[in-house]
Amino acid sequence: MKLSIRLKFLLVMSGLLLTCLGTYLLMAITVFKSDKTDLVFDLNKSQVSNLANELDASLSGVSEKLKLFTQLPNNLREKMVGELFTEESDLIALRLYKNIQAEPFVSYSNHSYLNTYGVDEKKFSREMSYSSIPFEKILKQGDSIWNASVEGFPPMMGYARLVLQVDQNSQPLERWVVVGFIKLDRLLKSVNVVKLSDTVIANADGEVLVQREAERLFSHPSLGGDPFFQKAIEMSTRTSVTKIEQGQDQWLAAIAKAFGGKLIIITKAPEKQAFAAVKRLTLRTLLFGSIVLTMIILAAFLLSRTLTHNIALLVERMIAVSQGDLSTPIRLQGQDETVTLGDSFNQMIFDLKKSRDELEVMNRELDNKVKERTRELEEQKIKVVEAQEAMIKTARLASMGEIAGRAAHEVLNPLTSLLTRAGFVQKKVDAQYRESIELLSEISTAWKEDMEKGGFEELISNWRQPSSIHQGKNLLEEDLENILYARENVNKQNEELKRDLEFIRQEGDRIGKIVNGMRRLGNMNSNAKPHSINAIISDSIDIMSDLFFQKRFLIEKKLEANPDESIVDRDEIIQAVTNMMRNSLQAMDELGRVQSYPANTFTIKIKTYNDGEFICVDIEDNGVGIRSEHQNRLFENRFTTKSSDEGTGLGLNISRRFVRSYGGDIEFITSEPRCRTLFRIRFPKKQSELGKVPA
């Protein structure tokens, strides 16, 4: 009887434990496989996207340079070759063919490259001859990319394009084919970054241009029958991820098109290799579960001896009583309910002869009470476990929502500024560079026509002709003045472009810092040091100026604080100020949409001044204003009156937290709709031992 009770207890405990372990293992494997698949897809997609962008930028630049090289006179070609064959350039050699003749019109080689790899120039020219260039494809398609790797030389890729020279009536005069041979060092390094996946770059005909095993390129492999290549040819999007069964294996892959669909990038990884970690996790979990199960069974066995000892004694005495032995009372050890039961049992034995029927009734009632109490305890335990799991899930979801909301809000500000400035840069480059290019093109075309009519003497004769635009100057002086003007214009645009690129880099650094801050999840370390508040406000206005200019809103600034130094983190304060300027912009934009006011009637005023031991910054706008019932809730976390696309309710709360962490504060002063809404930021002046204080 003892063995039967303990065995049942052990079986029940073991069954429950095995069920829990099996459920956990199944859930863990399912979740881990799903996460691993998504991770492999994301990793592969990121790699092919980066490679596609790199190829677009590289080949587009090479294509334009080759076209310009074709159109230049011989003396200018010599100068341009030096710029094309720099240490950073991937060009190995240039060949220019006129009217598709067997011998190139001009031929240049990168001597630095040849010397570095110990390549003989004559042998190189012989191998890269007319027969190795696909002229039929070039004439048919306008350009071509092919695998130009040859045994005895480092791997390389060929790119050629057709350039037509036309007369004044747009009739073709000559056909030029310019050919460039490009080394693959950078691309080979890029495809070897991720060791888990195998990356291949091919042209639209399936010819492999770049792959991990560079030595295989000399055999000119092809992807003609590869299902991933067929998928890439058929897809209409730039990038895609897919899973394809190839042979006996499942492959996870990402595909991208580059250079107008002329290049195909495929990154794939076998599912077995990707899920090797899942198998190791399963084996380790099974081993750990076996150890835990063995220990729990031993513990349950020892516990069962304690729990069932008194019950077993009671059972023995009951058997003895049922056989008529009423002389020996039962003696139990402990302080639990079984001892009380034993006492009651002894009393029942004493009264058995007089009240056998009553004893049977009492035993039935006691058994029912024990079962009911056990059932109630089990139900309470289940409810407690369910409540705990619900609380944990709720806390995790709330934390994830807070982090995601803050990250989206904080990254949005610099990202919007960055994209807006990039749009302005694109418009300036397109509009202003075109003028200089057209001016130089007109001069060069005129010189070329004079040379073709009468040679150098005709060109000199025309130079001596008086200018019809500038009195007292000849055409040569006019042309030189126009060339100098074009050069100065290009230099000016280069300086503006450098400033715009520096702005974009700074905004990118801000995004990086915000993302790193999200990853640290509450790490309050800061790069606080003395900064000019006037300078920070000027930088913030510069960051937001593109958005205000786009809306045609006005910005007035009066930076009158002196002294204006405070110990702060520059990026955090810029983030706080641009958040508030963005709120003003949205308020003015909202009023403009509702009331149809002209854009130039809206103004944001920013002023700095000293107030005792503080440096104050007033930010005032004449937008839609803040309703009175909302004014007391402005700094509450997640409070917002905007749509989910425009705001998360985190901006003012985070901005105030930044400013307060350096001993300052943000205050709401007043709001008069369509007239004046004013916020004030206070910063403590720099002191000898001022440090960061808790928010």
Secondary structure, 3 states (H helix, E strand, C coil): CHHHHHHHHHHHHHHHHHHHHHHHHHHHHHHHHHHHHHHHHHHHHHHHHHHHHHHHHHHHHHHHHHHHHHHCCHHHHHHHHHHHCCCCCCEEEEEEEECCCCCCCEEEECHHHHHHCCCCHHHHHHHCCHHHCCHHHHHHHCEEEEECCCCCCCCEEEEEEEEEEECCCCCEEEEEEEEEEEECHHHHHHHCCCCCCEEEEEECCCEEEEECCHHHHHHCCECCCCHHHHHHHHCCCCEEEEEEEECCEEEEEEEEEECCCCEEEEEEEEHHHHCHHHHHHHHHHHHHHHHHHHHHHHHHHHHHHHHHHHHHHHHHHHHHHHCCCCCCCCCCCCCCHHHHHHHHHHHHHHCCCCCHHHHHHHHHHHHHHHHHHHHHHHHHHHHHHHHHHHHHHHHHHHHHHHHHHHHHHHHHHHHHHHHHHHHHHHHHHHHHHHHHHHHHHHHHHHHHHHHHHHHHHHHHHHHCCECCCCCCCEHHHHHHHHHHHHHHHHHHHHHHHHHHHHHHHHHHHHHHHHHHHHHHCCCCCCCCEEEEHHHHHHHHHHHHHHHHHHHCCEEEEEECCCCCEEEECHHHHHHHHHHHHHHHHHHHHHHHHHHCCCHHHCEEEEEEEEECCEEEEEEEECCCCCCHHHHHHCCCCCCCCCCCCCCCCCHHHHHHHHHHCCCCEEEEEEEECCCEEEEEEEEECCCCCCCCCCC
